[in-house]
Amino acid sequence: MKNVVLKVDIHNDKIKQKVMKKASSLSGVESISIDMKEKKLTLLGDIDPVNAVSKLRKFCHTEIVSVGPSKPKEEKKSEDKPFETYPFYYHVQPPQYIQDFYYI
């Protein structure tokens, strides 16, 4: 798997939506993330970076920043829980029976 970082020149949400749709349709893409402040698009998976740039240049100016192996995901330790969770049990009140007395 590769971690491909691309610099994309996105001006508005419409172009962002088109870029995300085109990037998700590329073969081998497993995850996509975009940083609007730095204008960087990160693709994770078995991707051809040159092919990705050529497809995305139809919508906006795109450059390759870096291509490298993906970082392994770190497993979270179970000891770092801020609080313990318990099952939620609720009390159900039994129905109230109303007795009507009829006097004849």
C-alpha positions as CSV (number, residue, x, y, z in Angstrom):
1,M,0.0,0.0,0.0
2,K,1.1,3.5,-0.8
3,N,0.5,6.8,0.9
4,V,0.2,9.4,-1.9
5,V,0.0,13.1,-0.9
6,L,-1.2,15.5,-3.6
7,K,-1.4,19.3,-3.6
8,V,-4.7,20.4,-5.1
9,D,-5.8,23.9,-5.9
10,I,-9.4,23.8,-4.7
11,H,-11.3,27.1,-4.6
12,N,-14.8,26.1,-3.7
13,D,-17.0,23.2,-2.4
14,K,-18.2,22.3,-5.9
15,I,-14.7,21.6,-7.1
16,K,-13.9,19.8,-3.8
17,Q,-16.9,17.5,-4.3
18,K,-15.8,16.7,-7.9
19,V,-12.2,16.0,-6.8
20,M,-13.4,13.7,-4.0
21,K,-15.8,11.8,-6.3
22,K,-13.1,11.3,-9.0
23,A,-10.5,10.3,-6.4
24,S,-12.8,7.7,-4.9
25,S,-13.5,6.2,-8.3
26,L,-9.8,5.5,-8.9
27,S,-8.8,1.9,-8.8
28,G,-7.0,0.8,-5.6
29,V,-8.0,3.7,-3.4
30,E,-8.9,2.5,0.2
31,S,-9.2,5.9,2.0
32,I,-9.2,9.6,1.1
33,S,-8.6,12.6,3.3
34,I,-8.4,16.2,2.4
35,D,-6.9,19.2,4.3
36,M,-8.5,22.4,3.1
37,K,-6.1,24.7,5.0
38,E,-3.0,23.2,3.4
39,K,-4.9,22.2,0.2
40,K,-3.5,18.6,0.4
41,L,-5.3,15.4,-0.7
42,T,-4.1,12.2,0.8
43,L,-4.8,8.9,-0.9
44,L,-4.1,5.5,0.7
45,G,-4.0,2.2,-1.2
46,D,-2.5,0.6,-4.3
47,I,-2.5,3.7,-6.5
48,D,-0.6,4.8,-9.5
49,P,0.2,8.4,-8.5
50,V,0.8,9.6,-12.1
51,N,-2.6,8.2,-13.1
52,A,-4.3,9.9,-10.1
53,V,-2.7,13.3,-11.0
54,S,-3.7,13.0,-14.7
55,K,-7.4,12.3,-13.7
56,L,-7.6,15.1,-11.1
57,R,-6.0,17.7,-13.3
58,K,-9.2,17.9,-15.3
59,F,-10.8,19.6,-12.3
60,C,-8.0,21.6,-10.7
61,H,-4.2,22.1,-10.7
62,T,-2.7,19.0,-9.1
63,E,0.9,18.2,-8.1
64,I,2.5,15.3,-6.4
65,V,4.0,16.2,-2.9
66,S,5.1,12.7,-1.7
67,V,4.7,9.0,-2.4
68,G,5.7,6.5,0.2
69,P,4.7,3.4,2.1
70,S,1.6,3.7,4.3
71,K,2.1,4.0,8.0
72,P,0.8,1.1,10.1
73,K,-2.2,1.9,12.3
74,E,-1.5,2.0,15.9
75,E,-3.6,-0.1,18.2
76,K,-5.3,1.7,21.1
77,K,-4.6,0.3,24.5
78,S,-7.6,-0.8,26.4
79,E,-6.1,0.7,29.6
80,D,-6.5,4.3,28.2
81,K,-10.3,4.4,28.7
82,P,-11.4,7.5,30.4
83,F,-14.4,5.8,31.9
84,E,-15.9,2.4,32.1
85,T,-19.2,1.6,30.3
86,Y,-21.9,-0.4,31.9
87,P,-25.1,-1.8,30.3
88,F,-28.1,0.4,30.6
89,Y,-31.0,-1.2,32.4
90,Y,-34.2,0.6,32.8
91,H,-37.0,0.0,35.2
92,V,-40.4,-0.8,33.7
93,Q,-43.4,0.0,35.9
94,P,-46.1,-2.7,36.0
95,P,-49.4,-1.5,34.6
96,Q,-51.8,0.1,36.9
97,Y,-55.0,-1.8,37.3
98,I,-58.2,0.1,37.8
99,Q,-61.0,-1.6,39.4
100,D,-64.5,-0.5,38.8
101,F,-67.1,-1.4,41.4
102,Y,-70.6,-1.6,40.2
103,Y,-73.4,-1.4,42.8
104,I,-76.7,-2.9,41.8
